[in-house]
Amino acid sequence: MSSAPDNRPSDALSAEAPSGDDDAPDSTARGPTVTLPALIVDGTDRDFRQMIYALLTVAIRFDRLRERVGEMIGLSGLQYHILMVVDDQPAARPVGVGTVAESLHVSGAYITMETAKLVKKGLLAKRTNPRDRRGVLLSLTPKGRRTVRMAVPHLRRINDRMFAGMTRMDFDSFRRIMQNMVAGTEEGIAIAEQILGELVGNGAREDK
């Protein structure tokens, strides 16, 4: 007899946390993974870990969602996002590659490579920055603007469903938290890289 189908999310990093089974090992036995008082509840980091699992799943699903939206208009997820950042500029003002890279938190070289593809598709126009001859300014072509407009109804439907129930106060708080987390995760990566370098240098890393 075949087993019942597994209907759990198929994310590579599932947010499914350990159950509350009394036989499960207590996280206090290994010590907390955070020591900030605001993040410790009833003496353990259990709630914090649940939040981390949720964040991992949200990150994975957002990336998947971006790819799906890109596919709707015949682009990759990053290419769709580049068009949106350029379109976000006030009064359709041209924007530099560096500004786009900063908005999406990726390297300028990566954006340069992807914008070249968008220029070839006729969705972006580029010209030399008159203030810096080494720089390039990007703007949407008429075809690019039409492509962005095609995505908007789909985005409205998706976003209204994802964020249903969020109040204005929730939104203001969440936006500030996410802005702080962008900087915090960058610092976290820097610390992780430093620790890894120390472990490798000391020969303390275990290769399995």
FENLIN-V161248 format. One record per backbone hydrogen bond with DSSP energy under -1.0 kcal/mol. NH is the residue of the N-H (numbers start at 0). CO is the residue of the C=O. If there is no record, write none. Layout:
# FENLIN-V161248
<<NH CO> <NH CO>>
This chain:
# FENLIN-V161248
<<23 20> <28 25> <38 35> <39 36> <40 43> <43 40> <48 44> <49 45> <50 46> <51 47> <52 48> <53 49> <54 50> <55 51> <56 52> <57 53> <58 54> <59 55> <60 56> <61 57> <62 58> <63 59> <64 60> <65 61> <66 62> <67 63> <68 64> <69 65> <70 66> <71 67> <72 69> <73 70> <74 69> <79 75> <80 76> <81 77> <82 78> <83 79> <84 80> <85 81> <86 82> <87 83> <88 85> <91 88> <92 89> <94 137> <96 135> <99 95> <100 96> <101 97> <102 98> <103 99> <105 100> <110 106> <111 107> <112 108> <113 109> <114 110> <115 111> <117 113> <118 114> <119 115> <120 116> <121 118> <122 117> <123 117> <124 138> <126 136> <128 134> <134 131> <136 126> <137 94> <138 124> <140 122> <144 140> <145 141> <146 142> <147 143> <148 144> <149 145> <150 146> <151 147> <154 150> <155 151> <156 152> <157 153> <158 154> <159 155> <160 156> <161 157> <162 158> <165 162> <170 166> <171 167> <172 168> <173 169> <174 170> <175 171> <176 172> <177 173> <178 174> <179 175> <180 176> <181 177> <182 178> <183 179> <184 180> <185 181> <186 182> <187 183> <188 184> <189 185> <190 186> <191 187> <192 188> <193 189> <194 190> <195 191> <196 192> <197 193> <198 194> <199 195> <200 196> <201 197> <203 198>>
